[in-house]
């Protein structure tokens, strides 16, 4: 099954199993009820920040939306087995997908970190980015290209071999710099 569709199905199933209405979900998450409805009905796919807020309301880890199996021991991800996973729009209006995520530990049960290899498409000229925030921390290691991270009132650029670690409660946005694509290793930690 398509990973994006799996996430949407799990959100709706968990919300309904907990007898949470769209309006209650919106109230508790700070999201708009229409946005949640659009996510559950395969019209929109959220960026990481709304997905984390939804997970918090449902009382589950972010990984719950991504899990396929429950492996309690070590999980090895082989490069040749990477499959395109979830695509996040990161609030872009012109394109539905600008980041392609390859989950590195989706088979690991009970995890609190979400490691990803992420391919970031080149931004459009003069594109405005909408920062987002969520509980937790993020670590980004640049594998290819140059990445720009807007973090609060500051902007940081990292290139191949550089990394950044930050508290994700501060409004932030990650995108490729210089109208070129990039590739990163990102690890997202969300407390549960």
N, C-alpha and C positions, 0 to 999 in steps of 0.2 A: 504494500500500500504506500502511496505517496507520503513522504514524511510530513509535509505541510498539512495534508488532510488528516493524518494521524493525530497531530497536535490539536487541530480544531475539534476532532471527534472527542479526544480526551478532555478538553476543556468543557465541552457541552455535557458530556457524560458525568464528569465530576460535579459540575454545578448542579445538574438536575438530581444526582444522587444525594446531594446535601440539601436539597429543597431550597436552593438559593435562586431567587428570581433575578432577571436581568437588572432590574432597578436596584435590588440589594447589592448585587455584584458591583454595579456602577458606584453606589454610595460608598461601599467599603474599600473599593480600589482607587477611587478618585478618577476613574475613567468614565466616559460617556456611555450610556446604555446602548445607543445606536452603534457605537464603535464595537462594543462587545458582540452585539447581534451580527454585525458585518463580519467579525472574525469567525464566529460560530457557523456562519452560512457561506463560508468560502468566498466572500467578496473582498475582504482585506486580510492581510496577515500582519500581526503586530511586530514592532521592533522589540528588542530584548526588554526594555524598561516596562512596557505594558504587560508583557508576558510574565515578568517577575512579579508585578503587582497582582496579577490574576492568580498566580501560584500561591502568594501569601494569603489571599482571601480564601482560597480553597484549602489551605493548610497542607500544601504539598511542596516538595522541592521542585525547582525548575526542571530538574532531570526527569521528574515524573512524566512530563509531556514528551520526553525524548526516549525513554526506556523502551527497548524491544524485548530484552530478556533480563533475567535476574541472576547475574553472576556475582557470587560473594567473594571469590578469590581475585587474583590479579587479572587484569584485562589487557591484552596486547592488541594494538591496532597496527596493521601492516599497511604500508603505503599503497601497495598494489590492490588493496581491498577498500580504499577510500571510495565512498559513494557520495555523490552530492546529497546533502541533507536538506536542512531547513534553509529557506531564503528569507531574509528579513528586509523590509523596505526602508527601515531607518528614517521614517517620516518623509521620504522623497515622494513628491507628487507626480513627477514626470515618468518615473520608472517604478514598477512594482517591486523589482528585486535589484539591489545593488550590492548585496553581500551574499556569497554562497558559503554556507557553513558545512564543514565536514566534522561531525562529532567524533571525538577520539575515545570516548569512554561510555557510550550509550548503553553498553551491556553491563556496566558495573552498577550493582544495586547499592543503595544507601549512600551514594556519594554526595558531597557538599560542594564540590568544585565541578565546573563544566569546562573541559578543555576542548578547543576547536582549532582547526586550521580554517582560515577564512580568506577567500578570494574577494577582493574589493574592486568593483568596477571603477573606472575613471569617472570623476564627477563631470557634470555638464558645465560649460562656461558660465560664470557668474551665478552658480547655484547657491541658494541659501539653505543652510542646514538648521534643523530644529533640534537643539540639545535635549537630552532626556536624563532622568536620574532614577535610581532605585537603590535599595539597600544592598550593601555588600562591598566587594572589592573586585578590581580587575587588574590583570597583568597582561601586557601585550608585548610580544617580541616580533620585530619586523624581519620577515624572511626575504622579501623582495620588494623593490620599489621604495617609495617614501610615503609615510602616513602622517596625517595631520590630526592632532587631537585637540579639540577645543574643550577646555576644562575650566569651568567658571569664567573668570574674566581673562584667562590666559590661553595662549595657543602654543602648542609644542609640536615639533616636527621630529620624527624619528626615521632613520633609514636602515637599510639592511644591517643587522647585527646590533642595533640599538633596542632598548626596551623601556617601558614605562609601567609603573605600578601606581594605582590611585584608588581613592575611596569613591565608589560609584554613586554615593548619595549627592555628590556635587554634580550639577548639570554638566553633561559632557556629550561630545559627538566625535565619532571616529570616521575618517574618510580618507581616500587616497588623495595625495597632494599632486600638484603640477600636472593635472589633467592626464595622469597615467594611473593604471591599475596598480594594485599592491597585493601582497600575500602576507598574512600574519599568523602567529600562534597566539591565541587569546585564551586566557583562563579566567572564568567568571566564578566568583565565590558569592553565594547568597546564604546568609544565616537562616537557620530554620529552627 
